[in-house]
Amino acid sequence: MTGTKGGISDEDLVHHRRDTGRVRARAAMISQDGRQPGDPRRAARAVITAMDLDPPPLRLVLGNDAFDTAVSTLRSNLAQIWGYEALSRAADFPTGK
């Protein structure tokens, strides 16, 4: 059962919030047009070059900020995985029995 607030249903509010978020996101993208550090033409060339590689990369991170963020995130994730190595490995059946 959906409630109403001043004649506006909960569903209407959800759609409004989502649409408002889209409008804000679009406005933010438009405001950055021409000011972003990434060059769309260079990005397109990089993608085309990557597609011609043998083998092509499974993942291609474009731009300095994106690359630095990806590497930082991967290092952090890997550190967390190594931190629980013993617990992770303990989930297997015992060997040698």
ABEGO torsion letter per residue (X at the ends): XBBBBGGBBAAAAAAAAAAAAAAAAAAAAAAABGABABBAAAAAAAAAAAAABOBBBABBBBEAAAAAAAAAAAAAAAAAAAAAAAAAAAABBBBGX
